[in-house]
């Protein structure tokens, strides 16, 4: 059967099913195949916090959305063009996100009376008119998979589990994806169980062949490669990019990297990734709790290593006293906070930006630290390098604010030339630094950076007092002198405030915009896509994005005052907007949501259009 091939410029696909249906693996493999074709990609994994939620229920639905295109894209897409629903729960949980006319591929084997009742369907939506506005493709995924594996020596349960590979094969055929890497992946993944290698490969090929032969799918689609900067790319998640950025910081500084971490969603993948790089001087320690993890990291910094600790919001709260100690000791420390929805345990697998206030102010006393936020998965690499640069140069803790959306999302990453990365080498104190040449003054500061000397313990002649009590200027002796305390507090604050960071850049193509949209962290993509949409409709709007949140760019105040309106979209209740109002006396318009999901470009575009009408 000869089938029509249709060219598309972009597609959004969402795989959805039970958390045990392998949707994350399926989406990840489809993304990898797509990356090989050179499309631009953005992904959004969305899964429950429970290890195994009740099968067939709405809380147990796991999904993976992938957006790929032949041009530069900024988000995983607002609305899927295709939904693969492995059961009624997956259909019901995701149907509201679909535009009319979208393709829905449903696993009919799971649409039993029992499964329909679990999610409140009074009748089968495949048999009534409730899906009349969509292109529904009923496919007996489970039974067809079992049938395709009938001649293999594999248990029925294992055969049923391979239905996700059937779905992957079908979608790979539909969108002309290569499949060789998936075959190699399956051979590696199940290398110790040859029967599962054969079963999953057979299921994948059965899905591919079904697409090739069935009359239900009369059209096959192609999306051409995107025009991208020349170089070598790999698809990468935010957590993986951040991990490699920390490895690169160790290489470029010549220091051992020490990670003290306690497993916590969604930061644990950084611990997993860094544990693979022992040959590059990385030491990882899974501590018994969050406090032990940050204590070990600070101890490593005291010993002359690049100390790092990773966590999420609840862990930052526990680590705050030790971070305050690092402020007093004036030692480098990188604290990675992969934010999630709170408070307390909150929604561990959902995204939020609500830790900004805690990062800026969440310590006792006057304890300022530098704060940095990456804007996208690949930007996590560069943000990690920048966090390490500031920590090492200015002898300060640095909070790196990622979030679940950035951490688990993925996009193409252009591999950098290692020699082009910043030189992070540091000079340790090796000799007394007093004028008499006989005394070591641990708080005698560099006149430019205000950083104190970093003396590795055991260096002869450089013994000095350490601890959390207030230090006397220069000598580091314990001091209760009021004037000294005032001086040390102000000096520590000045050291952070005067760190030179790049000016904020404004994207204002026409140069006549009256409204500026200011974002930070993972809102970059949705804000950028919304601004693109407005400009394509002839509306003028400017965009600026903050990476450095403490200190802020020196030109930020001037930029803010250059526009009639400043809008600040955030996945919190207005934390950056409050900072902007208080520091720059600009009446910023806060636009906030805390649903555990990223903004969509469409909702921001609608909101900004209303702002533009009222300028």
N, C-alpha and C positions, 0 to 999 in steps of 0.2 A: 504494500500500500504506500503510494507516494503522498506525503503530507506537505501542506503549505508551511513555509517558513516565513515568519513575520519578524521584522526588526522592531525592537523597543529601545527607548533611551534609558529607562529605569524600571525597576520592579521591586516591590516590597512583599516578602513572603513571611508568613508566621506559621511555625510548626507548633502544635499544641496537643497536649495529652496528659495522662497521669504522670506524676513525678517518677514513676517506674517505667515509663514508656520510651525512655531514651531520647527525649526531645532536645535536650541540650547537646548530646552527642550528634544527633542528626543535623541540627542547625550548625554546629561547629564544622562538621564535615562538608556541608554545602558551602559554608563560608570559605573553607580552605580551597575547595574546587574553584570557587568564583575568583578568589585571589590569584590563582594561577593564570586565569584568563586576562588579568590586568584591569578588571573593573575596579572602580572606587567602591568601597564597602563601609557600611556602618551597621553595627549589630546591637541588639537589646535582649539579653537573656532575662527572663522573669520567672522565678521559681519560688515555691513555698519554703518557709523556714523549717518545717518539719522534715525529718529524714525520710519518712514515708507516711504522708497524709492518707486518710482513708481512700481507698481506690474508688474511682468513679464519682467523687464529690467535687464541688466547686472549690473548696479550699485546697484540694490536692492538684489542681491544674498547674502544669508547668509549660512555659512557652519560650520560644526562641524566635526573634524577629530579625531578619536580615534585609537590608536595603542595598541594592547594587545598581550601578549606573555607568553610562559612558562619559560622565562628566564629574566634576568635583561635587561631592555631596557632604552635608554637615550633620545629618541626623539619621537615626534608624528608620525614619519615615513615620508619618502620622497614622496612616490607614493602610492596612495590608491589601494588596491586590489579590493575594491568594492566601487562603486559610486552609491548612491541613489539620482536620479535627479527628483525633483518634477515638473519641467517645462523645456522648451527649454533653458531659460536663465541659469539655473543651469547646464545643460549639456554643453552648449557652454563655460561657464566660467571656468569649471573644466576639460574638456576633455584633454587639453594639459598636465595635470599632471598625466594622467593615463598611465601605461605601457600597451603594447600590450597584449591581453589576459585577461585583467581585466574584472570583472563582472560589468555591468551597469544595474541597475534596474530603469526603467523610468516610470513615471506616464503618460500613454498615453492620458488620458483625457485632459491634458493641452497642447498637441501638436496640437493646432488649427492653422489655417492659420494666424489669428491675432497675436497669441503669437509667432509664428515662424517669422513673419515679424518684430516684435518688436526687435529681436536680430539679424536680418540680414540673416536668413536662407531663401534661394531662394526655397528650397525644403525641404521636411520632411526628416531629417536624419534617421528616423526609416524605411523609405521606399526605400532609395537609398543605395549605397554601401559604404558610408562614415564611417560607423561603423563596417565594415567587419572584422576588426582586433580585435574586442572585443566580449565578450559573453554578448549579449544584452537580457534582460528579460523584455519584455513589460508587464506592469501590470496596469490595469485601477484602480488605487488607489482610486480616488475620487468617481467614480460611484460604485465601490464595497463597499466602506465604507458607502455611502448613502444607498445602498441596504441592507447592514447588519443591519442598524439602522431603517429600514422602519417601524418596528412594535413598535418603541419607541416614546414616546411623546417628540420629539426634532425637532426644526426648521431645515429646509434644510441647512441653512447657518452654523449652529452649527454642523450638521452632516458632512458637507464638511470639516470643520476645523479639525475634528477628523481623517483625513487621515494620519496625522503624527503618530498616535497611531497604525493604520493599518500597516504602514511601520515598526514601532518599533516591533510590534508583529511578522511580517515576518522575520526580521533580528534576533530577539531573538530566533525564531525557528531554523533558518539556522545555528546559531552558538551556539546552545544549552545553551542559557542563562537562568537563573532562572527568574521568572516573579512575584513572590509573592510580592516583595518590590515595584514593579511598581503599582500593584493593590492597595496596601496600600497608596502609594503616591497619586494616583488619588482620592482615597476616602478622603484624607486630603485636597488636593488642591481644590476640588470642593464640599466640605462638605456642603456649603450653597445652592448648586444647585444640588440636587439629580439626576435630569434628565441628567446633564452633566457627573456625575459619571458613570451612567449606559451607556451613549453613548460612552464615551472614553474606558471603560472597554470592551464593546462589540466590538468596533473597534479593540482594541488590540487583543482580542481573535479571531476575524475574520481573522486578518493578520496571526496569529499563525496557525490557521486551514487551511488557504490557502496554506501555506508552506507545511503543512502536507499532503495535498491532491492533489496539482497540480503536473502534470508531468514535468513542466518546471524546477522545482528544484528537481533533482533526488538525490542530495547528501546533507547530513547534516554534519556539521563540529564540531569538538571539539578541544579546546585548553586547555591543562592540566594546573593546577596551577603552578605558578613559585616557585622555591625554594628560600625562603626569611628567613631573620633572625626571630627567634621565637618572638612572641609578638602580641599585638593587633594593628590592622591597621585600618585606615579609608582613603577613597579617599578625597583629599583636594585640593582646588585651592590655588594659591600663595597668593591672597588677604586674604583668610580665615586663612591660616597658619600665615601670618604676623600679623593679628588681634589677634590671640590666643597667639602669641609670646609677643605682647604688654600687653595682659591680664596677662600672666605668669610673665612678668617683674614687674607688679604692685604687684602681690602676693608675689614674691620673694624679693621685696624691702620693702614691707610693706607700700608702698606709694599709695595714690589715683592716678589713671590714668585720665588725662584730655586730651581729643581730641578736638582741635579747627579745624574745616574743612569747606571748601566751596565745594559743589558738583562739581566734574570734572571727566570726563572719562580719564583714566580707574581706578581711585582711589576711586570712590564713595562707592564701596562695602565694603571698610574698615570702613567707617563711619556707614554703615548699620549694619555690623557685630558687631562692638564695642558697638553700641547702645543697643544690646541685653544683655549686661553683667553688668547692673547696680548693681546687687547683689554682684559682685566681686570688687566693688569700682571704676567702670569706669563711668566717666561723659563725655557725648558727647555734643558738641554745634555746630549746623549748623550756621555758621556766615554769615553775609551779603556779605562778599567778602573775597578774599584771605588774604588781609592785616589784616583785623580784626581777621581772624582765627589764624594767627601766633602770633598776638599781644596777643590774649587771652591765647594761649598756653604758651607763654613766661611769662605772668602774673601768670599763674598757677604754673609754675616752681618757680618763685619768692616767691610764697606763700607756697612752700613746697611740691608740687605735681610733678609727672612725666609728664611734658608737651610735647604733641605730636601734630603735624600738618601734614596732608596728602594732596597731590596734585599731579599734573603732571607738565611738563616743563613750561607752561605758568604761572602757579601759583608760581613756584620757583622764576621766574623773579620778580614777584610782591612782594614776601616775602623777597627779598634779603636784604633790608634795616633793617628789623627787625632781620634777622639772624645775620647781622653785629652788631646790638645792643646786641644780646645775646653773641657774641664774646667779646664785651667790658665789659658786665656785668659778664661774666664768670659764666653762669648758665646753667644747663643741659637742652637740648631741642633736641627732635628727629624730624627730618623733613623727611617724606617719600615722595620720588619722584617716582611715577609709570610712567616711561618714555613712551612717545608716539612719533609718527612721527611729526616733525616740519619742518620749523619754524612757528611761530604764531599759528593759530588754526591747521594748517597742516592736518594730517589725524588722527583724535582722536582715532579711534579704531584699528589703526595699530601700530606695534611695531618698536622701534628704541633704540639705545644706545647713542644718541647724546647729552645727558646732562652732560657727564663726565667733560668737561671743565668748564661748569657752576658750577658744584658741587665743583670742586677743586678751582676755581679762581673767581667765579661770584659774587664778593662783592667789594665794594669800600674799598680802603686802604688795609693794610696787615691784612686780616681777615681769618686766617686758621681754618678749621674745619676738623673733622674726617669724612671719607667717606667709606661706606661699601656697598657691592653688593651681594645679594643672587644668587646662581647658578641654583636653581630649585624651583618649587612650594613648596615642603616640606621644603627646606632649608630656606625659608622665615621665618619660626618660629624661627630658631636658629639665623638667621641674626638680627631679631628684638630684641631678647634677648641680643645679643652682642652689638647692637647699644645702648640699654638702659644701659648696663653695662659701656660702655665707657662714655656716657653722664653723668651718675651719679657719677662715680668715678673721672672723670677728669674735671667735671663742664664745659662742652663744648657742643656746638651744634654738632649733628651728622647727616649727610645726608645719608639716606638709599636709594640706587638706585635700585629699582625694575624696571620692564618694562612690557609692555602689554602681551608679550609672557609668562612670568613667572606668572604674576598676574592672568590671566584668564585660563591658562593651569592647569591641575590637574595630580596628581600621588598618589600612596599609601604613607601614612605617618605613621611611627611607633610611636605610642603614647609613649612619654617618661615618666619615673618615675619622678614625680614632685620633689621628694627629691634629685634627681640627678642633677637638674638644678642649675645654679650658684647662690650663695648667693649674692643678690644685696642690702642688707641693708646698709643704710647710717647713719652717725652720724651728726646730726644738731649741730650747735654751740649753747651752752646753757649758757655760761658765758664769761666774758671778757677774752681775750687771751694775753694781753700785760704782760710784766714782772711785772708790778706794780699790776696786778690783778684788775685794775679798769677801763681799757680802752679796747674797742673792736676794733681790727684792721681787717677790712673786707678783706684786701688783704695781710694778713700774710699767706704765703703759706705752704702747706704740703711739707716737703723737698723731698719726694719721688715722689709724683704725680704732684707737683706744683699747685694743686688745692687750691682755696681759701675756707675759711669757708662758709658754707651755713647756714645762719641765717634766721629763719622764722620770717616774720614781726610780731611785737607785743611782741617779747621776751624781757622782761625787761633788760635794760642795753646794748642791742645790736643794738640800733638805729644807722643807718649809711646812708651815702649819696648814692643815686642810680641815674643812668642816663647814657647818651651816651657820655658825655664829658670825656676826658682822665682823668684817675685816678692816683693819687700819689701812689707809692709803699707803701704797708702796710696800710696807713691811709685811702686810698680811696678818699681823698680830690681832688677837681678839680685841675689839674696841667697843666701848659703850659711850664714847664721846658723841654728844649730840651733833656737833658741827661735822665730824667725820662721817656720821651716818647720813646726814643730809647730803654731803658731798658724794658719797658712794652711790646713794640712790639716784641722784641726778646724773652721775657719770654713767651708770649702767643704762639709764633711759636714753641719754645722748648717744651712747654707742649704737643703739638700735635705730634711733631717729635719723642718724647721719649716715647710715649705710647707703651708698649710692646705688640706686636701682634705675633701670631704663625708664625714660619718659613714657607715659601712656600714649599709644598711637590711636588715632581716630580714623575710622573708615567713613568718609563722607564724600562719595564720588562726585557729586555736583557742587559741593562746597557751599550750598545754600540752605542746608537743613536747619530747622529751628528746634528739633527734638533730638535729644541724645539718649540712646539706650545703653545703660551701663550695666555690665554683668561681671560675674566672677565664677571661676570653676566651670562646672559642666554645663552651665546655661549658655555657653558660647555657641554651640551648634544650633539649638532652637532659636536663639536670638538672631544669629546670622541668617538662618533660613527664612525667618519672618521678615527681616529687613530686605533680603533679596526679593521676596514676594511683593513687598510694597513698592520697591524701586521698579520692578517689572511692570507695575501698574501706573508708573509715572509719579509716585509719591516720594518725597525726599525725606530721608531719615538717616541719622548718623549712629554709628555703633562704636563703642570702646569697651575693652575688656581688661580687667585687673588680674594680673598674676601675683603681684606683690601686694599683700594686704597689710603688712607691717614690716618695714615702713612703706607708705604709699608713695607713688611717683611724685616728684617735686612739682611737676606741671599739672597735677590733677585738678587743683583748685581753679587754675586759669581755664582749663578745658571745660569744667563744669559750668563756670560762669559765662561761657561763650554761647550757651544755648538757652532758649526761653523755657524749655521744659527738660527735665532729666527723669527718665523712667528707669527703675531698678527692679527687674524681675528676679525673684529668688525662691528657692524651695525651702523657705522658712517664713516666719511672720514679719520679716522686714529688718533683719539684723544689719546688713550693709547699709540700707537706706538710713537707719538710725545713726550709724557712724558718719555718713555723708552729711546728714543734717547737722549733727553736733559739731563736726570738725570744720566744715566749709560753709555753714549757714546757708545751704542750698536746699530749697523745699522740694526734695526728691519725691517723686511719685512711686510708692511701693506697690508692686504687683506680686502677690504671693500665693503659693499653693503648697500644701503639705499632704499630698495624697499617696506618697511613696512612689510616685512615678515622675519621670521627667516632663517638662513642658512639651506640648506639641507646638510646632511652628504655626499651625493654623490658629490656635487660641491666642498666641502672642501677636500674630498679624492682625487679628480682629481687635484686640485691645489697643494696639498701637494706632490703628486707623481711627479709633474713637479719640485718642489723645490728639492726633494730628488735626482732626476736625475742630477741636476746641482751642487750638493755639491762637 
